[in-house]
Structures are given as C-alpha cells and as structure tokens.
Amino acid sequence: MPDELASIVAGADSLYALLSIIQSAELTGRSLQQVAQIHFGLGERLQLQWFDQQVKELAASNHWESMARDGFREDLTSHQQAITVSVLSNGSADLPEDTGSEAGLDGGEQVEHWLEKNSRLLERWQSVLHEVRGSAHQDFAIITVAIRELMELAQAQ
C-alpha cells in the first residue's frame, strides 16, 4: 500500500471526530481550535478513547450484536459532542465575576469547571469505568449501562 494512502487510512478514526468538532463549532459559534481543545480535553479527562477501544473490541456473534456495537460508538460520539457543547455554552456561566469570563479560561479550565459543577454525575461515570476496567471481559450489558451513565452526564447543564 502506498505511504500516502496508508497515512489516510490510519488517520480515518481521527477524521471522524472532526465531524463532531465542526458541528459543535457551528452550534456554539466558537472557533474550531477552541472546540477541538474542549472535545479532546473531555475525551482525555473522561477516558473516552479507552472506553471507545473497549467498545470496538466487543466480539459480535451475530448481525444484531454488530449493529449494537456500532450504535454504542455512535452514542459515544453523540454524548461527547453534547458534553462539548454544554461546556462551551454554559461551562463557566456561574463563575464569580472576579474569576474571569469564559473567554478568559483555557479549554482545560473550562472542562474542569464544568466537571466540578457536575461532580456527582462525574463520580458515577468514573465508578462505571472502574467496573468496566475490573470486569474479566466486557459484554453488551456492561457497555449498555456505561453508555447510559455517559448519557446522564451528556444531559447535564
């Protein structure tokens, strides 16, 4: 395979994330750079790349399980986008005036502020991740529960 084609194929998963970043930028009116910083910061802080890898590795024994696995990945992307938009839309709206405006916070600070504001839901998400990590093998039931917990976080304001 030619190097150029191999490079494009290897980066395809990263290109998929760009669609969510572009949509989030359009929804919030923020720059692509700022949105990307929040998006990837959330991914790191919430361990979404690791979780996505666990979903990818689910063994599908039939067509329906394969469709469910693909649906989990779509849900994961959708939830990460919703959280990104929430952080950008109102992540620091309740900061004291002397702390500075949202525009004065860098992406990491915006993410941390939003997560602190939603600490109960973050603790639940982290607890579920701990359970997934401790499980001898991941199955559709545990991933379903985890996706549900992430959805709760995604719906937080």
N, CA, C and O of each residue as an XYZ file, in Angstrom:
628
protein
N       0.859     -1.165      0.000
C       0.000      0.000      0.000
C       0.911      1.236      0.000
O       1.884      1.284      0.752
N       0.605      2.222     -0.829
C       1.403      3.455     -0.845
C       1.334      4.181      0.506
O       0.308      4.151      1.184
N       2.442      4.833      0.885
C       2.525      5.517      2.176
C       1.420      6.554      2.356
O       0.836      6.660      3.434
N       1.134      7.314      1.310
C       0.113      8.358      1.417
C      -1.262      7.772      1.736
O      -1.983      8.298      2.583
N      -1.619      6.686      1.059
C      -2.896      6.030      1.313
C      -2.920      5.414      2.717
O      -3.925      5.503      3.422
N      -1.817      4.795      3.112
C      -1.727      4.197      4.446
C      -1.906      5.260      5.525
O      -2.537      5.003      6.550
N      -1.364      6.431      5.306
C      -1.490      7.531      6.260
C      -2.937      7.994      6.380
O      -3.423      8.260      7.480
N      -3.612      8.088      5.258
C      -5.022      8.499      5.256
C      -5.881      7.467      5.982
O      -6.727      7.825      6.801
N      -5.666      6.200      5.685
C      -6.443      5.132      6.314
C      -6.169      5.089      7.818
O      -7.097      4.920      8.609
N      -4.916      5.238      8.215
C      -4.551      5.201      9.636
C      -5.197      6.346     10.414
O      -5.504      6.191     11.596
N      -5.402      7.466      9.780
C      -5.989      8.622     10.455
C      -7.491      8.729     10.318
O      -8.079      9.708     10.779
N      -8.125      7.758      9.704
C      -9.566      7.833      9.441
C     -10.378      7.978     10.729
O     -11.354      8.727     10.758
N      -9.990      7.276     11.786
C     -10.724      7.379     13.041
C     -10.671      8.797     13.592
O     -11.656      9.292     14.139
N      -9.522      9.451     13.449
C      -9.383     10.828     13.916
C     -10.213     11.783     13.066
O     -10.757     12.763     13.575
N     -10.307     11.496     11.777
C     -11.095     12.351     10.896
C     -12.573     12.310     11.268
O     -13.283     13.305     11.122
N     -13.036     11.158     11.748
C     -14.425     11.020     12.152
C     -14.752     11.991     13.285
O     -15.838     12.570     13.313
N     -13.820     12.170     14.214
C     -14.026     13.099     15.334
C     -14.170     14.530     14.845
O     -14.844     15.341     15.480
N     -13.547     14.841     13.730
C     -13.624     16.203     13.212
C     -15.050     16.597     12.838
O     -15.411     17.769     12.951
N     -15.856     15.653     12.400
C     -17.248     15.962     12.074
C     -17.975     16.489     13.306
O     -18.717     17.468     13.225
N     -17.763     15.845     14.433
C     -18.382     16.282     15.685
C     -17.853     17.647     16.104
O     -18.610     18.485     16.594
N     -16.575     17.871     15.914
C     -15.962     19.152     16.272
C     -16.537     20.267     15.397
O     -16.854     21.345     15.899
N     -16.670     20.018     14.115
C     -17.224     21.017     13.194
C     -18.673     21.334     13.563
O     -19.070     22.499     13.598
N     -19.463     20.289     13.839
C     -20.864     20.512     14.228
C     -20.948     21.301     15.539
O     -21.791     22.188     15.676
N     -20.081     20.981     16.496
C     -20.084     21.700     17.776
C     -19.705     23.160     17.585
O     -20.271     24.043     18.229
N     -18.748     23.414     16.699
C     -18.345     24.794     16.417
C     -19.505     25.570     15.794
O     -19.734     26.731     16.135
N     -20.232     24.933     14.885
C     -21.378     25.596     14.258
C     -22.483     25.862     15.278
O     -23.125     26.912     15.233
N     -22.707     24.932     16.186
C     -23.755     25.099     17.197
C     -23.443     26.200     18.206
O     -24.347     26.888     18.679
N     -22.166     26.365     18.533
C     -21.784     27.306     19.596
C     -21.214     28.610     19.083
O     -21.101     29.576     19.837
N     -20.848     28.653     17.800
C     -20.222     29.851     17.259
C     -18.778     30.032     17.714
O     -18.216     31.119     17.582
N     -18.184     28.982     18.244
C     -16.794     29.035     18.712
C     -15.847     28.580     17.613
O     -16.259     27.954     16.637
N     -14.576     28.905     17.788
C     -13.570     28.526     16.786
C     -13.339     27.016     16.817
O     -13.527     26.365     17.845
N     -12.931     26.478     15.682
C     -12.617     25.050     15.603
C     -11.522     24.681     16.598
O     -11.565     23.612     17.208
N     -10.552     25.558     16.759
C      -9.452     25.284     17.679
C      -9.968     25.173     19.118
O      -9.590     24.249     19.839
N     -10.817     26.097     19.537
C     -11.352     26.070     20.891
C     -12.221     24.831     21.098
O     -12.132     24.172     22.135
N     -13.051     24.518     20.124
C     -13.917     23.346     20.232
C     -13.085     22.072     20.297
O     -13.368     21.184     21.100
N     -12.065     21.979     19.458
C     -11.201     20.797     19.455
C     -10.496     20.637     20.800
O     -10.355     19.522     21.302
N     -10.057     21.742     21.378
C      -9.392     21.684     22.669
C     -10.331     21.118     23.734
O      -9.930     20.273     24.535
N     -11.569     21.581     23.742
C     -12.552     21.083     24.701
C     -12.887     19.617     24.407
O     -12.906     18.786     25.316
N     -13.148     19.308     23.142
C     -13.529     17.950     22.734
C     -12.476     16.931     23.154
O     -12.797     15.918     23.777
N     -11.225     17.199     22.813
C     -10.166     16.246     23.127
C      -9.819     16.274     24.617
O      -9.419     15.253     25.177
N      -9.968     17.428     25.257
C      -9.763     17.502     26.706
C     -10.777     16.650     27.453
O     -10.429     15.952     28.405
N     -12.025     16.710     27.023
C     -13.057     15.864     27.616
C     -12.770     14.389     27.360
O     -12.921     13.548     28.246
N     -12.355     14.093     26.139
C     -12.038     12.707     25.803
C     -10.973     12.142     26.722
O     -11.069     11.005     27.184
N      -9.962     12.948     26.980
C      -8.884     12.511     27.867
C      -9.364     12.420     29.309
O      -9.135     11.413     29.978
N     -10.017     13.453     29.782
C     -10.447     13.525     31.184
C     -11.473     12.451     31.527
O     -11.464     11.912     32.634
N     -12.356     12.138     30.581
C     -13.395     11.130     30.806
C     -12.989      9.742     30.306
O     -13.774      8.796     30.384
N     -11.775      9.624     29.797
C     -11.226      8.353     29.303
C     -12.081      7.759     28.175
O     -12.293      6.549     28.102
N     -12.559      8.639     27.310
C     -13.464      8.193     26.250
C     -12.748      7.406     25.158
O     -13.351      6.524     24.547
N     -11.476      7.704     24.898
C     -10.746      6.925     23.898
C     -10.579      5.486     24.383
O     -10.765      4.539     23.620
N     -10.225      5.334     25.669
C     -10.086      3.990     26.229
C     -11.418      3.254     26.150
O     -11.478      2.093     25.745
N     -12.484      3.948     26.543
C     -13.807      3.325     26.520
C     -14.201      2.940     25.095
O     -14.744      1.858     24.871
N     -13.930      3.815     24.140
C     -14.228      3.517     22.740
C     -13.482      2.263     22.287
O     -14.026      1.448     21.541
N     -12.257      2.113     22.732
C     -11.478      0.926     22.375
C     -12.137     -0.334     22.933
O     -12.150     -1.374     22.274
N     -12.684     -0.244     24.144
C     -13.377     -1.397     24.729
C     -14.603     -1.751     23.901
O     -14.900     -2.927     23.688
N     -15.306     -0.738     23.440
C     -16.489     -0.975     22.605
C     -16.058     -1.619     21.282
O     -16.684     -2.574     20.824
N     -14.998     -1.098     20.675
C     -14.506     -1.668     19.408
C     -14.157     -3.138     19.544
O     -14.334     -3.920     18.610
N     -13.660     -3.506     20.714
C     -13.193     -4.876     20.927
C     -14.302     -5.850     21.307
O     -14.041     -7.044     21.457
N     -15.529     -5.370     21.464
C     -16.636     -6.287     21.756
C     -16.765     -7.302     20.625
O     -16.826     -6.935     19.451
N     -16.805     -8.554     20.984
C     -16.981     -9.598     19.978
C     -18.464     -9.703     19.643
O     -19.298     -9.935     20.518
N     -18.772     -9.533     18.389
C     -20.160     -9.631     17.935
C     -20.364    -11.003     17.305
O     -19.695    -11.363     16.336
N     -21.303    -11.763     17.873
C     -21.528    -13.118     17.361
C     -22.642    -13.167     16.315
O     -22.885    -14.214     15.716
N     -23.321    -12.034     16.094
C     -24.362    -12.018     15.073
C     -24.556    -10.580     14.570
O     -23.942     -9.634     15.064
N     -25.408    -10.462     13.602
C     -25.670     -9.167     12.970
C     -26.188     -8.140     13.977
O     -25.785     -6.978     13.931
N     -27.066     -8.548     14.876
C     -27.663     -7.614     15.829
C     -26.628     -7.102     16.818
O     -26.648     -5.925     17.177
N     -25.740     -7.952     17.255
C     -24.677     -7.503     18.165
C     -23.721     -6.559     17.450
O     -23.222     -5.609     18.053
N     -23.464     -6.810     16.187
C     -22.623     -5.911     15.404
C     -23.283     -4.536     15.275
O     -22.622     -3.504     15.394
N     -24.592     -4.539     15.029
C     -25.313     -3.271     14.938
C     -25.336     -2.556     16.289
O     -25.218     -1.332     16.345
N     -25.486     -3.308     17.368
C     -25.479     -2.710     18.709
C     -24.114     -2.083     18.999
O     -24.046     -0.975     19.531
N     -23.043     -2.770     18.662
C     -21.694     -2.229     18.871
C     -21.516     -0.924     18.096
O     -20.990      0.049     18.636
N     -21.946     -0.897     16.846
C     -21.860      0.333     16.053
C     -22.705      1.438     16.675
O     -22.311      2.605     16.668
N     -23.863      1.074     17.211
C     -24.729      2.040     17.876
C     -24.080      2.613     19.132
O     -24.221      3.802     19.419
N     -23.371      1.770     19.881
C     -22.655      2.253     21.067
C     -21.637      3.317     20.676
O     -21.505      4.341     21.348
N     -20.924      3.067     19.591
C     -19.908      4.022     19.152
C     -20.545      5.330     18.702
O     -20.011      6.406     18.968
N     -21.680      5.241     18.025
C     -22.390      6.456     17.618
C     -22.889      7.220     18.840
O     -22.805      8.447     18.890
N     -23.408      6.490     19.820
C     -23.867      7.125     21.064
C     -22.705      7.793     21.787
O     -22.844      8.908     22.290
N     -21.582      7.131     21.840
C     -20.397      7.689     22.487
C     -19.996      9.008     21.827
O     -19.710      9.985     22.518
N     -19.975      9.037     20.514
C     -19.648     10.255     19.774
C     -20.681     11.348     20.051
O     -20.325     12.503     20.284
N     -21.945     10.979     20.026
C     -23.024     11.936     20.269
C     -22.946     12.512     21.678
O     -23.140     13.713     21.870
N     -22.667     11.671     22.655
C     -22.580     12.134     24.040
C     -21.367     13.038     24.239
O     -21.447     14.038     24.954
N     -20.253     12.694     23.615
C     -19.066     13.553     23.727
C     -19.350     14.916     23.094
O     -18.935     15.945     23.627
N     -20.039     14.928     21.986
C     -20.401     16.198     21.350
C     -21.333     17.005     22.243
O     -21.150     18.214     22.391
N     -22.325     16.359     22.837
C     -23.264     17.069     23.710
C     -22.544     17.682     24.911
O     -22.837     18.811     25.303
N     -21.612     16.946     25.487
C     -20.868     17.480     26.627
C     -19.988     18.641     26.175
O     -19.886     19.651     26.871
N     -19.356     18.504     25.020
C     -18.528     19.589     24.478
C     -19.355     20.861     24.312
O     -18.930     21.939     24.727
N     -20.519     20.737     23.712
C     -21.395     21.889     23.504
C     -21.823     22.479     24.845
O     -21.878     23.700     24.996
N     -22.123     21.631     25.806
C     -22.523     22.114     27.122
C     -21.398     22.895     27.791
O     -21.631     23.960     28.362
N     -20.190     22.371     27.719
C     -19.035     23.072     28.303
C     -18.873     24.437     27.645
O     -18.655     25.437     28.330
N     -18.980     24.480     26.324
C     -18.793     25.729     25.593
C     -19.955     26.694     25.778
O     -19.756     27.909     25.771
N     -21.153     26.177     25.942
C     -22.328     27.035     26.043
C     -22.520     27.643     27.416
O     -22.862     28.818     27.547
N     -22.296     26.835     28.438
C     -22.536     27.371     29.778
C     -21.573     26.821     30.814
O     -21.878     26.810     32.007
N     -20.433     26.372     30.372
C     -19.467     25.751     31.270
C     -18.984     26.637     32.382
O     -18.655     26.132     33.455
N     -18.924     27.950     32.178
C     -18.465     28.830     33.252
C     -19.419     29.993     33.467
O     -19.022     31.040     33.978
N     -20.660     29.814     33.083
C     -21.639     30.891     33.217
C     -21.883     31.271     34.671
O     -22.312     32.389     34.954
N     -21.612     30.345     35.603
C     -21.872     30.651     37.005
C     -20.602     30.966     37.791
O     -20.604     30.925     39.021
N     -19.518     31.280     37.082
C     -18.290     31.661     37.776
C     -18.459     33.028     38.418
O     -19.150     33.884     37.866
N     -17.839     33.252     39.578
C     -17.871     34.590     40.157
C     -17.224     35.587     39.200
O     -16.331     35.235     38.429
N     -17.688     36.843     39.261
C     -17.200     37.852     38.321
C     -15.694     38.035     38.384
O     -15.056     38.252     37.353
N     -15.106     37.949     39.591
C     -13.664     38.186     39.707
C     -12.832     37.021     39.195
O     -11.611     37.137     39.097
N     -13.476     35.887     38.863
C     -12.752     34.741     38.334
C     -12.417     34.949     36.860
O     -11.447     34.383     36.356
N     -13.199     35.743     36.185
C     -12.954     35.965     34.773
C     -14.080     35.393     33.938
O     -14.881     34.590     34.414
N     -14.129     35.808     32.714
C     -15.179     35.333     31.826
C     -14.770     34.017     31.197
O     -13.616     33.599     31.290
N     -15.710     33.384     30.570
C     -15.450     32.121     29.894
C     -14.354     32.281     28.852
O     -13.530     31.386     28.661
N     -14.349     33.429     28.179
C     -13.342     33.665     27.148
C     -11.947     33.708     27.757
O     -10.966     33.442     27.063
N     -11.840     34.045     29.067
C     -10.555     34.121     29.729
C     -10.038     32.782     30.216
O      -8.875     32.682     30.606
N     -10.870     31.749     30.206
C     -10.456     30.430     30.652
C      -9.931     29.621     29.484
O     -10.474     29.685     28.380
N      -8.870     28.856     29.727
C      -8.426     27.971     28.648
C      -9.323     26.731     28.639
O     -10.135     26.536     29.543
N      -9.170     25.912     27.626
C     -10.043     24.749     27.460
C     -10.021     23.812     28.647
O     -11.069     23.322     29.069
N      -8.838     23.554     29.195
C      -8.728     22.663     30.340
C      -9.466     23.195     31.549
O     -10.099     22.431     32.278
N      -9.392     24.506     31.772
C     -10.092     25.127     32.896
C     -11.607     25.066     32.696
O     -12.354     24.840     33.647
N     -12.053     25.268     31.461
C     -13.489     25.177     31.180
C     -13.995     23.770     31.441
O     -15.060     23.585     32.030
N     -13.224     22.771     30.997
C     -13.608     21.370     31.216
C     -13.670     21.070     32.711
O     -14.645     20.492     33.191
N     -12.637     21.460     33.439
C     -12.595     21.179     34.876
C     -13.731     21.878     35.614
O     -14.338     21.298     36.513
N     -14.018     23.114     35.240
C     -15.120     23.831     35.877
C     -16.444     23.101     35.634
O     -17.228     22.907     36.562
N     -16.686     22.703     34.398
C     -17.926     22.013     34.063
C     -18.019     20.686     34.820
O     -19.081     20.336     35.335
N     -16.916     19.956     34.887
C     -16.920     18.670     35.582
C     -17.131     18.847     37.091
O     -17.808     18.036     37.724
N     -16.555     19.898     37.657
C     -16.777     20.181     39.086
C     -18.250     20.482     39.337
O     -18.831     20.033     40.325
N     -18.835     21.239     38.436
C     -20.255     21.595     38.555
C     -21.142     20.350     38.475
O     -22.240     20.333     39.030
N     -20.674     19.327     37.796
C     -21.421     18.086     37.611
C     -20.700     16.914     38.280
O     -20.658     15.807     37.745
N     -20.142     17.175     39.442
C     -19.276     16.198     40.118
C     -20.000     14.896     40.468
O     -19.402     13.822     40.395
N     -21.265     14.976     40.844
C     -21.995     13.746     41.188
C     -22.097     12.816     39.986
O     -21.879     11.610     40.102
N     -22.428     13.385     38.833
C     -22.524     12.579     37.618
C     -21.156     12.095     37.169
O     -21.030     10.985     36.651
N     -20.128     12.914     37.360
C     -18.763     12.510     37.025
C     -18.337     11.325     37.888
O     -17.722     10.382     37.389
N     -18.660     11.370     39.176
C     -18.320     10.260     40.071
C     -19.007      8.975     39.630
O     -18.406      7.901     39.663
N     -20.260      9.082     39.219
C     -20.980      7.896     38.719
C     -20.305      7.345     37.467
O     -20.132      6.132     37.341
N     -19.921      8.225     36.540
C     -19.239      7.797     35.317
C     -17.919      7.106     35.669
O     -17.606      6.046     35.128
N     -17.154      7.704     36.569
C     -15.872      7.122     36.948
C     -16.061      5.775     37.639
O     -15.247      4.869     37.459
N     -17.119      5.635     38.420
C     -17.420      4.363     39.067
C     -17.727      3.280     38.033
O     -17.270      2.143     38.153
N     -18.501      3.647     37.024
C     -18.820      2.685     35.963
C     -17.550      2.303     35.207
O     -17.343      1.129     34.902
N     -16.707      3.275     34.907
C     -15.445      2.956     34.227
C     -14.601      2.000     35.059
O     -13.965      1.091     34.525
N     -14.602      2.213     36.364
C     -13.862      1.324     37.264
C     -14.409     -0.099     37.163
O     -13.648     -1.067     37.136
N     -15.730     -0.215     37.109
C     -16.360     -1.535     36.962
C     -15.998     -2.174     35.623
O     -15.726     -3.373     35.556
N     -15.994     -1.376     34.564
C     -15.639     -1.904     33.245
C     -14.198     -2.395     33.266
O     -13.903     -3.482     32.768
N     -13.299     -1.598     33.841
C     -11.885     -1.994     33.934
C     -11.705     -3.273     34.757
O     -10.848     -4.102     34.450
N     -12.517     -3.423     35.799
C     -12.383     -4.580     36.676
C     -13.054     -5.835     36.164
O     -12.844     -6.921     36.705
N     -13.849     -5.700     35.139
C     -14.559     -6.847     34.585
C     -13.599     -7.749     33.822
O     -12.736     -7.267     33.089
N     -13.748     -9.046     33.995
C     -12.881    -10.007     33.307
C     -12.986     -9.852     31.787
O     -11.994     -9.977     31.069
N     -14.175     -9.584     31.324
C     -14.367     -9.294     29.897
C     -15.582     -8.387     29.746
O     -16.552     -8.486     30.498
N     -15.506     -7.517     28.772
C     -16.615     -6.614     28.525
C     -17.669     -7.339     27.691
O     -17.354     -8.117     26.791
N     -18.922     -7.057     28.019
C     -20.008     -7.616     27.236
C     -21.013     -6.506     26.949
O     -20.845     -5.370     27.394
N     -22.034     -6.841     26.218
C     -23.001     -5.837     25.793
C     -23.755     -5.222     26.969
O     -24.132     -4.051     26.918
N     -23.977     -6.001     28.026
C     -24.721     -5.475     29.177
C     -23.937     -4.370     29.876
O     -24.494     -3.306     30.145
N     -22.673     -4.593     30.173
C     -21.896     -3.591     30.903
C     -21.674     -2.341     30.051
O     -21.660     -1.228     30.577
N     -21.504     -2.515     28.753
C     -21.320     -1.359     27.862
C     -22.626     -0.574     27.765
O     -22.603      0.656     27.709
N     -23.754     -1.263     27.745
C     -25.060     -0.582     27.717
C     -25.226      0.298     28.948
O     -25.649      1.449     28.838
N     -24.898     -0.234     30.110
C     -25.010      0.538     31.349
C     -24.058      1.734     31.310
O     -24.433      2.839     31.705
N     -22.836      1.520     30.839
C     -21.857      2.609     30.769
C     -22.320      3.710     29.823
O     -22.210      4.893     30.149
N     -22.826      3.341     28.678
C     -23.329      4.339     27.721
C     -24.481      5.126     28.346
O     -24.609      6.329     28.121
N     -25.302      4.456     29.117
C     -26.423      5.121     29.792
C     -25.904      6.153     30.801
O     -26.443      7.256     30.889
N     -24.875      5.804     31.552
C     -24.290      6.739     32.518
C     -23.662      7.935     31.806
O     -23.767      9.067     32.278
N     -23.017      7.686     30.684
C     -22.430      8.778     29.915
C     -23.526      9.691     29.382
O     -23.347     10.907     29.311
N     -24.665      9.104     29.005
C     -25.788      9.911     28.538
C     -26.271     10.850     29.644
O     -26.605     12.004     29.377
N     -26.308     10.361     30.878
C     -26.702     11.221     32.007
C     -25.765     12.413     32.116
O     -26.211     13.538     32.340
N     -24.483     12.172     31.961
C     -23.503     13.259     32.001
C     -23.707     14.206     30.824
O     -23.579     15.422     30.969
N     -24.023     13.647     29.663
C     -24.228     14.461     28.460
C     -25.458     15.350     28.571
O     -25.517     16.403     27.937
N     -26.435     14.943     29.363
C     -27.661     15.724     29.512
C     -27.556     16.783     30.600
O     -28.460     17.600     30.773
N     -26.435     16.764     31.340
C     -26.251     17.735     32.417
C     -26.029     19.123     31.835
O     -25.512     19.270     30.727
N     -26.416     20.116     32.581
C     -26.197     21.503     32.187
C     -25.206     22.082     33.136
O     -24.849     23.254     33.017
